[in-house]
Amino acid sequence: MSARPLQGLLDGFVEFVLSEPIFVGFLLLLLAFVFFAYLFIRRTLTGMRQGFDEGYRGK
């Protein structure tokens, strides 16, 4: 087992990134949007749960 297949895979990946920068940039923006949407929804739901818990306890 040598590192040649991995090196070939990495070379292909680097070649794709360099040949399609707009597509790669679009994918990065899409990934960032999904990540921040997840964080926003998680924060909203945890805040809503805290509000329900405080209301149930009568605070």
C-alpha positions as MATLAB code, in Angstrom:
seq = 'MSARPLQGLLDGFVEFVLSEPIFVGFLLLLLAFVFFAYLFIRRTLTGMRQGFDEGYRGK';
ca = [
       0.000    0.000    0.000;
       1.519    3.255   -1.093;
       0.318    6.839   -1.094;
       0.028    6.985   -4.892;
      -3.782    6.474   -5.133;
      -4.341    9.160   -2.513;
      -1.979   11.508   -4.301;
      -3.846   10.919   -7.562;
      -7.145   11.670   -5.847;
      -5.782   14.876   -4.326;
      -4.308   15.940   -7.662;
      -7.706   15.458   -9.296;
      -9.406   17.458   -6.550;
      -6.926   20.333   -6.818;
      -7.306   20.347  -10.593;
     -11.110   20.528  -10.270;
     -10.956   23.378   -7.733;
      -8.590   25.365   -9.917;
     -10.609   24.769  -13.083;
     -14.034   25.595  -11.555;
     -13.543   28.425   -9.017;
     -17.064   29.869   -9.405;
     -18.716   26.497   -8.779;
     -16.507   25.850   -5.745;
     -17.256   29.334   -4.395;
     -20.975   28.719   -4.844;
     -20.692   25.418   -2.965;
     -18.834   27.131   -0.121;
     -21.508   29.830    0.117;
     -24.233   27.188    0.142;
     -22.454   25.242    2.876;
     -21.997   28.402    4.958;
     -25.692   29.277    4.537;
     -26.795   25.821    5.698;
     -24.448   25.979    8.702;
     -25.645   29.414    9.837;
     -29.291   28.487    9.222;
     -28.786   25.467   11.497;
     -27.259   27.671   14.200;
     -30.101   30.200   13.880;
     -32.824   27.554   14.123;
     -31.082   25.849   17.045;
     -30.788   29.152   18.917;
     -34.435   29.983   18.238;
     -35.694   26.613   19.452;
     -33.535   26.572   22.588;
     -34.676   30.095   23.457;
     -38.291   29.089   22.927;
     -37.809   26.075   25.185;
     -36.275   28.251   27.905;
     -39.260   30.588   27.661;
     -41.710   27.709   27.971;
     -39.803   26.314   30.956;
     -39.725   29.686   32.724;
     -43.422   30.236   32.027;
     -44.299   26.788   33.342;
     -42.366   27.432   36.568;
     -44.124   30.769   37.008;
     -41.138   33.084   36.755;
];
